[in-house]
């Protein structure tokens, strides 16, 4: 069973760290941590919607690297065109 360790929010995003346990066939129990990233928003009809992404602990830095690269590309592309694209959202 998963146990909530910590949850942090920023705007409509929330990240949660979970402590999990897995019962091994050899008879032992191993603990591991996972992360849930959630975004909540209202759609055009006013209904709440959400998206979730579940990550393993070792995936977090990889996702951070990808997001930094995407951000860098978007910022540089905006400079080339004289504005920061995406700022209109």
Wavefront OBJ file of the C-alpha trace (Angstrom):
o trace
v 0.000 0.000 0.000
v 1.252 3.485 -0.859
v 1.870 6.012 1.896
v 1.923 9.759 1.191
v 5.277 11.267 2.212
v 5.028 14.827 0.904
v 2.866 16.907 -1.394
v 3.704 20.327 -2.872
v 1.598 22.646 -5.038
v 2.265 25.453 -7.462
v -0.743 26.965 -9.205
v -2.758 24.179 -10.765
v 0.112 21.649 -10.455
v 0.692 19.250 -7.588
v 3.592 16.840 -7.012
v 3.303 14.029 -4.484
v 5.972 11.657 -3.175
v 4.757 8.179 -2.231
v 6.455 5.469 -0.185
v 5.612 2.026 -1.557
v 6.369 -1.521 -0.536
v 6.717 -4.606 -2.685
v 6.576 -8.138 -1.362
v 9.342 -10.119 -3.059
v 8.869 -13.774 -3.940
v 11.912 -14.599 -1.798
v 9.923 -13.501 1.232
v 11.372 -10.045 1.814
v 9.732 -6.660 1.515
v 11.458 -3.823 -0.316
v 10.539 -0.140 -0.056
v 10.681 2.327 -2.944
v 9.448 5.816 -3.733
v 7.354 7.053 -6.630
v 6.189 10.499 -7.680
v 2.807 11.618 -9.010
v 2.561 14.857 -10.962
v -0.992 16.190 -11.385
v -2.456 19.127 -13.300
v -6.066 20.251 -12.693
v -8.046 22.702 -14.831
v -11.583 23.542 -15.939
v -12.581 22.708 -19.480
v -14.773 24.824 -21.751
v -17.942 23.449 -20.132
v -16.724 24.333 -16.633
v -16.067 20.733 -15.616
v -12.894 19.964 -13.695
v -10.339 17.884 -15.600
v -7.046 16.407 -14.516
v -3.986 14.741 -15.949
v -1.605 12.559 -13.967
v 1.915 11.362 -14.621
v 3.434 8.689 -12.398
v 7.220 8.490 -12.214
v 9.802 6.396 -10.500
v 12.344 8.164 -8.334
v 15.091 7.680 -10.935
v 12.925 9.252 -13.686
v 12.643 12.680 -12.039
v 16.028 14.052 -13.180
v 15.466 12.772 -16.725
v 12.135 14.591 -16.924
v 13.742 17.755 -15.494
v 16.465 17.625 -18.166
v 13.857 17.231 -20.918
v 11.793 20.139 -19.595
v 14.892 22.370 -19.397
v 15.760 21.531 -23.003
v 12.208 22.271 -24.160
v 12.182 25.545 -22.222
v 15.532 26.540 -23.713
v 14.271 25.806 -27.226
v 11.083 27.809 -26.693
v 12.989 30.774 -25.247
v 15.556 30.789 -28.048
v 12.855 30.396 -30.693
v 11.007 33.357 -29.157
v 14.155 35.493 -29.265
v 14.627 34.653 -32.947
v 11.101 35.863 -33.693
v 11.246 38.906 -31.427
v 8.866 37.584 -28.774
v 8.443 34.662 -26.416
v 6.015 32.283 -28.075
v 3.623 30.676 -25.682
v 3.309 33.742 -23.474
v -0.192 34.292 -24.809
v -1.497 31.295 -22.841
l 1 2 3 4 5 6 7 8 9 10 11 12 13 14 15 16 17 18 19 20 21 22 23 24 25 26 27 28 29 30 31 32 33 34 35 36 37 38 39 40 41 42 43 44 45 46 47 48 49 50 51 52 53 54 55 56 57 58 59 60 61 62 63 64 65 66 67 68 69 70 71 72 73 74 75 76 77 78 79 80 81 82 83 84 85 86 87 88 89
